[in-house]
Amino acid sequence: MKYLMEFEPIIKKSSSLSPHTFSGLAGVCEYLAEPRSKEELAALFKTCHTNKIPFRILGNGCNLLVRSAVVPGVVVKLTNPAFCGFENLGNTVRMGAGASIFSAISFCSQNNMAGFETLIGIPGTIGGALLSNTSDKSGPISRFVRKIEVIDSLGIIQIRDKEEISFSDKGNDLRDPVILSVEFAFEIDKTESIVKRLRKAWISRKIQLPLGVPYAGKIFKNPRGLTAASLMEQGGFQKTKVGGAEICDRDSNYIVIHPNAVVEDVLRLIEQVKQGIRERFNVDLELEITIW
Ligand SMILES: Cc1cc2nc3c(=O)[nH]c(=O)nc-3n(C[C@H](O)[C@H](O)[C@H](O)COP(=O)(O)OP(=O)(O)OC[C@H]3O[C@@H](n4cnc5c(N)ncnc54)[C@H](O)[C@@H]3O)c2cc1C
C-alpha cells in the first residue's frame, strides 16, 4: 500500500495473529507493525488516520477474540524495547505499555514496591491492563495510576493526569487511541512481605483458573453490584459447551478453548449465555473481551 511504504522496515504483510492471542484462535491481519520509537508510532498513526486505514493496537491478546478472517489495515504490537521498559522516578515508576504484567511484578518486587504482586498469573500487558482496569481481589490497578502517556486522536503525544480520567470496574473513559506508558505510585515494603503475598495470590489463582490451558476471557463486565460469574453460575451455565468452547467450571467468566475449537464456537457460546442471562435475570451482560 503506497501510504505505508515509508514504514516498510517495520511492517509485515498478511501476518498470522494466532501466535499473538491467548486463545490461539485468530486469522491474519493485513499489516502487522512493530514500531521502533514513540515518534515512529505517532507518525504511523497519523498516516493511517489521514488515509482512513484501520489502526489497532494489540497487547498480548488475552482479552481479544478475532472474528475476521483478515483484520483490515494495520495492527501494531508494542514489542520494541522503546515500549517495554521500566523507569524508577523516585516516588513513581513509569512502565511501557508493551511491558508484560509479569515483568512489571518482577520489577516492583525487586525494588520493594508493593501492590502489583497480587496480579501474579494475570496475562497481558500494562496497556491492555490499563484499558480494562484489570483487577484482583485486592482491587483495580487504577488505584496505583498517577499519569498516562498517550497518542491522542490527532497523533500528538500527550500526558493525562489521573484526575482527568474516570475509572470504574468496567474500565475507564480514556478515549485516546494509543497508551504509550503509565506512571504508577506504590508503597514501599519489605521483600519478604511482598513475596509472601505473591505466593498466596499465586496459589489462589491456580485454584481459580487451572494454568496451561488456552482461555478466552475475561468475557463479560460485571453488572453494577453483581458479578458476571455468579449470575452465570446461578443460571446454570457452568460447563456449557458449544463445539470446542466451554464455560470454565471454576470461573464462569472464562471460556476454555479445547483443541477442536473455532472462533465461531466461542461467539455462539457467548451469545447463548447473554441470551440466557437476559431471559432469566433481565440483565444485559456487556462484553469485556474485545472482538475484531
Ligand atoms: C487466563 C486469563 C486470566 C485473566 N485474569 C484476569 C483477572 O484476574 N482480572 C482481570 O481484570 N482480567 C483478567 N484477564 C483479562 C486480561 O488478562 C486483561 O484484561 C489484560 O490485561 C489484557 O491485556 P492484553 O495486553 O492481553 O490486551 P489485549 O487483549 O491485547 O487487548 C485488549 C484491548 O486493549 C487494547 N490495547 C492493548 N494495549 C493497548 C495500548 N497500549 N493502547 C491502546 N489500546 C490497547 C486492544 O486494542 C484491545 O482493545 C485474564 C485473561 C486471561 C486470558
The ligand as a MOL file (V3000), in Angstrom:
LIG
                    3D

  0  0  0     0  0            999 V3000
M  V30 BEGIN CTAB
M  V30 COUNTS 53 58 0 0 0
M  V30 BEGIN ATOM
M  V30 1 C -6.2830 -16.6920 31.7320 0
M  V30 2 C -6.7100 -15.2640 31.9180 0
M  V30 3 C -6.8230 -14.7530 33.2080 0
M  V30 4 C -7.2140 -13.4190 33.4040 0
M  V30 5 N -7.3680 -12.9620 34.6810 0
M  V30 6 C -7.8160 -11.6970 34.8770 0
M  V30 7 C -8.0520 -11.2030 36.2080 0
M  V30 8 O -7.8570 -11.8930 37.2040 0
M  V30 9 N -8.5030 -9.9310 36.3330 0
M  V30 10 C -8.7430 -9.1290 35.2530 0
M  V30 11 O -9.1670 -7.9780 35.4310 0
M  V30 12 N -8.5190 -9.5610 33.9880 0
M  V30 13 C -8.0770 -10.8210 33.7780 0
M  V30 14 N -7.8780 -11.2760 32.4970 0
M  V30 15 C -8.0880 -10.3570 31.3690 0
M  V30 16 C -6.7720 -9.8300 30.7540 0
M  V30 17 O -5.6570 -10.5040 31.2060 0
M  V30 18 C -6.5270 -8.3910 30.9950 0
M  V30 19 O -7.5860 -7.5780 30.5970 0
M  V30 20 C -5.2480 -7.9880 30.2430 0
M  V30 21 O -4.6380 -7.0280 30.9520 0
M  V30 22 C -5.3830 -7.6930 28.7790 0
M  V30 23 O -4.1070 -7.2460 28.2890 0
M  V30 24 P -3.5860 -7.5820 26.8360 0
M  V30 25 O -2.2670 -6.9300 26.6840 0
M  V30 26 O -3.6110 -9.0320 26.5890 0
M  V30 27 O -4.6620 -6.8370 25.9460 0
M  V30 28 P -5.2260 -7.3140 24.5340 0
M  V30 29 O -6.1030 -8.4970 24.7430 0
M  V30 30 O -4.1350 -7.4580 23.5620 0
M  V30 31 O -6.0980 -6.0560 24.1430 0
M  V30 32 C -7.3100 -5.7800 24.8040 0
M  V30 33 C -7.7850 -4.4050 24.3490 0
M  V30 34 O -6.8540 -3.4280 24.8010 0
M  V30 35 C -6.3810 -2.6550 23.6930 0
M  V30 36 N -4.9850 -2.2930 23.9760 0
M  V30 37 C -3.9800 -3.1040 24.3900 0
M  V30 38 N -2.8460 -2.3960 24.5550 0
M  V30 39 C -3.1400 -1.1110 24.2350 0
M  V30 40 C -2.3900 0.1110 24.1940 0
M  V30 41 N -1.0950 0.1580 24.5200 0
M  V30 42 N -3.0180 1.2360 23.8060 0
M  V30 43 C -4.3290 1.2210 23.4690 0
M  V30 44 N -5.0930 0.1080 23.4800 0
M  V30 45 C -4.5100 -1.0420 23.8640 0
M  V30 46 C -6.5420 -3.5380 22.4770 0
M  V30 47 O -6.6450 -2.7640 21.2940 0
M  V30 48 C -7.8380 -4.2580 22.8210 0
M  V30 49 O -8.9330 -3.4350 22.5050 0
M  V30 50 C -7.4820 -12.5960 32.2750 0
M  V30 51 C -7.3600 -13.1180 30.9760 0
M  V30 52 C -6.9870 -14.4380 30.7940 0
M  V30 53 C -6.8790 -14.9630 29.3920 0
M  V30 END ATOM
M  V30 BEGIN BOND
M  V30 1 1 1 2
M  V30 2 1 2 3
M  V30 3 2 2 52
M  V30 4 2 3 4
M  V30 5 1 4 5
M  V30 6 1 4 50
M  V30 7 2 5 6
M  V30 8 1 6 7
M  V30 9 1 6 13
M  V30 10 2 7 8
M  V30 11 1 7 9
M  V30 12 1 9 10
M  V30 13 2 10 11
M  V30 14 1 10 12
M  V30 15 2 12 13
M  V30 16 1 13 14
M  V30 17 1 14 15
M  V30 18 1 14 50
M  V30 19 1 15 16
M  V30 20 1 16 17
M  V30 21 1 16 18
M  V30 22 1 18 19
M  V30 23 1 18 20
M  V30 24 1 20 21
M  V30 25 1 20 22
M  V30 26 1 22 23
M  V30 27 1 23 24
M  V30 28 2 24 25
M  V30 29 1 24 26
M  V30 30 1 24 27
M  V30 31 1 27 28
M  V30 32 2 28 29
M  V30 33 1 28 30
M  V30 34 1 28 31
M  V30 35 1 31 32
M  V30 36 1 32 33
M  V30 37 1 33 34
M  V30 38 1 33 48
M  V30 39 1 34 35
M  V30 40 1 35 36
M  V30 41 1 35 46
M  V30 42 1 36 37
M  V30 43 1 36 45
M  V30 44 2 37 38
M  V30 45 1 38 39
M  V30 46 1 39 40
M  V30 47 2 39 45
M  V30 48 1 40 41
M  V30 49 2 40 42
M  V30 50 1 42 43
M  V30 51 2 43 44
M  V30 52 1 44 45
M  V30 53 1 46 47
M  V30 54 1 46 48
M  V30 55 1 48 49
M  V30 56 2 50 51
M  V30 57 1 51 52
M  V30 58 1 52 53
M  V30 END BOND
M  V30 END CTAB
M  END
